[in-house]
Structure formats: structure tokens, C-alpha cells
């Protein structure tokens, strides 16, 4: 997935969203999540190849992408949620890892959309990308998501995005709900310094889906002690995103 959108650190400031009574995640967790997302969006079709996919946006596929990101209505009437659509980033640095250089220069991006929501100690971001053909989507996943080298490369990139004082404890593959032709997931656990001198563990989940010509990258961030609630929200939002009943 290419999503040049998800991991733009300068745009992922979740600090204000995550200063909840239940704990403060700080800027770094969402920033790192954003960083990997841009890599995953960008990439998963763009990890390492010097070429970039061609951008040929059209009105129909832009509408299709906008219809395939999280919306405020997904959270129901509960107050306390902030956010909405944001302009997708269509260009970003192309990272590189040893022995892992998936090609993307022969892919064509025709639609893109992104949204971000935060509240109640959670941060969620979704990115939809439409490619010109189904064959391009299949090729993208074959090159970028399924190879064994993807996990190690993304873990290194994730750790690199964290600010001083924050540490990536581990980065693993995560089982994703099988709601599309292609599914994949990753989870990172970050140790974040708190203001009182203690440390807080923060989870970042990155879930990837592809159906037809559309690739979706979804990220959820929350304190590790809220893992069950995070997974509950993720399952609910993704079910709605994929047009399924939660």
C-alpha cells in the first residue's frame, strides 16, 4: 500500500488527543504510528524502490477513496471525539532496507483519502488508496506486504520515528480480521516516559486491507492497559469501514 499519507510526522500530533484522564500517550506514539503509516501507505508499495508510483487522480476514484475512510458517524452519538477528513499526502521519502526493495514505479494511483479521529485516550487514522487495476493491487501486496522482510523493515522504520526517550519494545505481525481479499496487521509496543518519571506502554496497531482496486491502511493508538477497548474499537470501525455489520 502506498499511502503517502499515514506517516507524516509533522502532521500527526496526537498529544492533545491523548491527554486523557486514563493516561498520556504523548506526541511520539502517534507520530511514530503516523510515520509508519505513511510508509505503509506509501508503501506498502514503496519500501525501498527508487521509483515511485505514478499519480493519475480522477474524480470517480477520489470519491471512492473518500467513501472508504473512517467518518464521525462511525463513533455514534458519544461526545468527545474530534477530527475528520484531512488532505492525503501524495509524496513522501522512499525508505530502504537491506534485501527488501519492493518496486512501485509501475503502479498507478488514481484516488486517495485520509481521516484522523482522537478522543477518550484513543487515536485512529485511516487511509484509502485506489489503484488503476486489481492486478496492480495484487502485485503491490505480493511485493510489499507478504515478503518475510517486510516485518523487520517496518520495525526498524518504526523505531527510527520515535523521539528521544521513547523506546520500541517490540514490533510484530498481528492477526487482522479477514474482511477483504488481502489482510495483514502489525502491532508495536512503545515505552513512553511520563511526566512523573515513570514509563507508560503504548500500543500501536496497523491493519491493512485490500479489496478490488482499493487499499486501506488503518492505525489505532492507545495505552497498553486499554488494549481490549482499543481492539473493540478497531473491530467496530473496521467492520463499518468494510461495509460489514459490527
C-alpha positions, 0 to 999 in steps of 0.5 A: 500500500502506498499511502503517502499519507499515514506517516507524516510526522509533522502532521500527526500530533496526537498529544492533545488527543491523548491527554486523557484522564486514563493516561498520556500517550504523548506526541511520539506514539502517534507520530511514530504510528503516523510515520509508519503509516505513511510508509505503509501507505506509501508503501506498502508499495514503496519500501525501498524502490527508487521509483515511485508510483505514478499519480493519475487522480480522477474524480470517480476514484477520489470519491471512492477513496473518500467513501472508504475512510473512517467518518464521525458517524462511525463513533455514534452519538458519544461526545468527545471525539474530534477530527475528520477528513484531512488532505492525503499526502501524495509524496513522501521519502522512499525508505530502504532496507537491506534485501527488501526493495519492493518496486512501485514505479509501475503502479498507478494511483488514481484516488486517495483519502485520509481521516484522523479521529482522537478522543477518550485516550484513543487515536485512529487514522485511516487511509484509502488508496485506489489503484488503476487495476486489481492486478496492480493491487495484487502485485503491490501486496505480493511485493510489499506486504507478504515478503518475510522482510517486510516485518523487520523493515517496518520495525526498524522504520518504526523505531527510527520515528520515535523521539528521544526517550521513547523506546520500541519494545517490540514490533510484530505481525498481528492477526487482522480480521479477514474482511477483504481479499488481502489482510495483514496487521502489525502491532508495536509496543512503545515505552513512553516516559511520563511526566512523573518519571515513570514509563507508560506502554503504548500500543500501536496497531496497523491493519491493512486491507485490500479489496478490488482496486482499493487499499486501506491502511488503518492505525489505532493508538492507545495505552497498553492497559486499554488494549481490549477497548482499543481492539473493540474499537478497531473491530467496530470501525473496521467492520463499518469501514468494510461495509460489514455489520459490527 
